[in-house]
């Protein structure tokens, strides 16, 4: 499966500004020698919630970015210094270096407008790859997030069908879905898919007749050893906006649980010989293979060739 890396957006067509060239050089010099590990430089990362309507500063890859007060939805603009591109999508402001290397595409904007019903974030002193693996590990949710209202306490065998999708892969439950009691409120005909898209985007989508929910979790590399985990929920049931304070508080609880585990792992870098055993580790293997394919495509200015092949995976949690 080959996917073209988009050329620079129209808003930044033309030769790269000197500031963008200098930024690229600094970022590449700072990157780890073994490119299998660490955060891809030329990729979109969220740096702020779009609902924040004041000029702010954000850190990405060890560099500070001056963010304007507002950015129109889906509009790409370049920062005043010329070094960064910004876009407003899925309730977040995303940033990417404005050099000549094309980043992987962001997930598309939902066709129907969805209301923001929860937003939370948490900084962590953690290895970037360890944080991203937390988005993929099948054991993560049952071991870390064990609230009664979020998942059943009974162990069961899960079967999921994985398939390649743009710049990553998507999992769909192949058996009767019974993961989180919270989704029982939707309907019996609901469909749940979980997409991972490079560099560090986990997008869980729940759809049913007349209903759509997007549960988005991301990892932003602020600086070496420092990341920010964000969670955002968009929903077609606009009345749920009134529950935003409570839902956001629950989200912060989840993220604090993530941070506690990541900071216990600090110093246990995955930058060792990679050994993956059995079906539960396949998503982690997919991640590293996908990231390597992206770096090759960007280096060679070639289409991204997805290394993931469709397969069915099974585990007990």
Residue pairs with C-beta under 8 A, 6 or more apart in sequence:
1 164
1 305
1 306
1 308
2 303
2 304
2 305
2 306
3 105
3 166
3 167
3 303
3 304
3 306
4 303
4 304
5 102
5 103
5 104
5 297
5 298
5 303
5 304
6 102
6 103
6 105
7 102
8 85
8 98
8 100
8 102
9 76
9 85
9 87
10 76
11 75
11 76
11 77
11 78
11 85
12 76
12 78
12 85
12 98
16 24
16 98
16 99
16 100
17 82
17 83
17 98
18 82
19 81
19 82
19 83
20 82
20 83
20 97
20 98
20 99
21 99
22 83
23 63
23 83
23 84
23 97
23 98
23 99
24 41
24 97
24 99
24 101
26 63
27 41
27 61
27 63
27 97
28 41
30 61
30 62
30 224
31 38
31 41
32 38
32 271
34 271
35 292
35 295
36 274
36 288
36 291
36 292
37 129
37 269
37 270
37 271
38 128
38 129
38 221
39 45
39 61
39 128
39 199
39 200
39 221
40 198
40 199
40 291
40 294
40 295
40 298
41 61
41 97
41 101
42 96
42 97
42 99
42 101
42 102
42 103
42 298
43 96
43 103
43 104
43 198
43 199
43 294
44 87
44 94
44 95
44 96
44 103
44 104
44 106
44 199
45 60
45 94
45 95
45 96
45 199
45 200
45 218
45 220
45 221
46 92
46 93
46 94
46 95
46 218
46 220
46 230
47 58
47 59
47 60
47 65
47 67
47 93
47 94
47 95
47 220
48 56
48 58
48 67
48 92
48 93
49 91
49 92
49 93
49 119
49 121
49 232
50 71
50 73
50 88
50 91
50 92
50 93
51 91
51 116
51 119
52 93
53 69
53 70
54 69
55 66
55 67
55 68
55 69
56 67
57 64
57 65
57 66
57 67
58 64
58 65
58 67
58 95
59 65
59 222
59 223
60 84
60 95
60 220
60 221
60 222
61 221
61 223
62 222
62 223
62 224
63 83
65 79
65 83
65 84
65 95
66 79
66 80
66 81
67 79
67 86
67 93
67 95
68 77
68 86
71 77
71 86
71 87
71 88
71 93
72 88
73 88
73 89
73 109
74 87
74 88
74 89
74 109
75 87
75 88
76 85
76 86
76 87
77 85
77 86
77 87
78 84
78 85
78 86
78 98
79 85
79 86
79 98
82 98
83 97
83 98
84 95
84 96
84 97
84 98
85 95
85 96
85 97
85 98
86 93
86 94
86 95
87 93
87 94
87 96
87 106
88 94
89 106
89 107
89 109
90 106
90 107
90 109
90 110
90 214
90 216
90 232
90 234
91 116
91 119
91 216
91 232
91 234
92 216
92 218
92 230
92 232
94 106
96 103
101 298
102 298
104 166
104 167
104 197
104 198
104 199
104 294
104 304
105 166
105 167
106 197
106 201
107 195
107 197
107 201
107 203
110 212
110 214
110 234
112 212
112 236
114 212
114 213
114 214
114 234
114 235
114 236
115 234
115 235
115 236
115 237
115 238
115 240
115 241
116 232
116 233
116 234
116 241
116 244
117 233
117 234
117 235
117 237
117 240
117 241
117 243
117 244
117 247
118 231
118 232
118 233
118 244
118 247
118 248
118 250
118 251
119 230
119 231
119 232
119 233
119 244
119 248
119 251
120 230
120 231
120 232
120 248
120 249
120 251
120 252
120 254
120 255
121 228
121 229
121 230
121 231
121 255
122 228
122 229
122 252
122 255
122 256
122 258
122 259
123 222
123 226
123 227
123 228
123 259
124 131
124 226
124 227
124 228
124 229
124 258
124 259
124 262
124 263
125 225
125 226
125 262
125 263
125 266
126 225
126 226
126 227
126 259
126 262
126 263
126 265
126 266
127 225
127 262
127 265
127 266
127 268
127 269
127 270
128 200
128 219
128 221
128 227
129 269
129 270
129 271
130 262
130 265
130 268
130 269
130 270
131 200
131 219
131 227
131 229
131 258
131 262
132 199
132 200
132 219
132 287
133 270
133 284
133 287
134 140
134 144
134 258
134 261
134 262
135 196
135 200
135 202
135 217
135 219
136 196
136 202
136 283
136 284
136 286
136 287
137 280
137 283
137 284
138 158
138 280
138 283
138 315
138 317
139 280
139 317
141 150
141 151
141 179
141 317
142 151
142 317
144 257
144 258
144 261
145 151
145 254
145 257
146 153
148 181
149 181
149 182
150 180
150 181
150 182
151 179
151 180
151 181
152 178
152 179
152 180
152 181
155 316
155 317
156 178
156 316
156 317
157 175
157 314
157 315
157 316
158 173
158 175
158 179
158 314
158 315
158 316
158 317
159 173
159 174
159 175
159 312
159 313
159 314
160 171
160 172
160 173
160 174
160 312
160 313
160 314
161 171
161 172
161 173
161 174
161 310
161 311
161 312
162 169
162 170
162 171
162 282
162 283
162 286
162 308
162 310
162 311
162 312
162 313
163 169
163 170
163 172
163 308
163 310
164 170
164 306
164 308
164 309
164 310
165 195
165 197
165 306
166 197
167 197
167 198
167 290
167 294
167 304
167 306
168 195
168 196
168 197
168 198
168 201
168 286
168 290
168 306
168 308
169 195
169 196
169 283
169 286
169 290
169 306
169 308
170 193
170 194
170 195
170 196
171 193
171 194
171 195
171 283
171 313
172 191
172 192
172 193
172 194
173 179
173 192
174 312
177 183
177 190
177 192
179 192
183 190
183 192
183 206
186 206
186 208
186 211
186 213
187 208
187 209
187 211
189 208
189 209
190 206
190 207
190 208
190 211
191 206
191 207
191 208
192 204
192 205
192 206
193 204
193 205
194 202
194 203
194 204
194 205
195 201
195 202
195 203
195 204
195 205
196 202
196 203
196 283
196 286
196 287
197 203
198 290
198 291
198 294
199 291
199 294
200 218
200 219
200 220
201 216
201 217
201 218
202 216
202 217
202 218
203 214
203 215
203 216
204 214
204 215
204 216
204 217
205 212
205 213
205 214
205 215
206 212
206 213
206 215
207 213
210 236
211 236
211 237
212 235
212 236
213 233
213 234
213 235
213 236
213 237
214 233
214 234
214 235
215 231
215 232
215 233
216 230
216 231
216 232
216 233
216 234
217 229
217 230
217 231
217 232
218 229
218 230
219 227
219 228
219 229
220 227
220 228
220 229
220 230
221 227
222 228
225 266
227 262
229 255
229 258
229 259
231 251
231 254
231 255
233 247
233 251
240 247
274 285
274 288
276 282
276 284
276 285
278 315
279 313
279 314
279 315
280 313
280 315
282 311
282 313
283 313
286 307
286 308
289 307
289 308
290 306
290 307
290 308
292 307
293 304
293 305
293 306
293 307
294 304
296 302
297 303
297 304
297 305
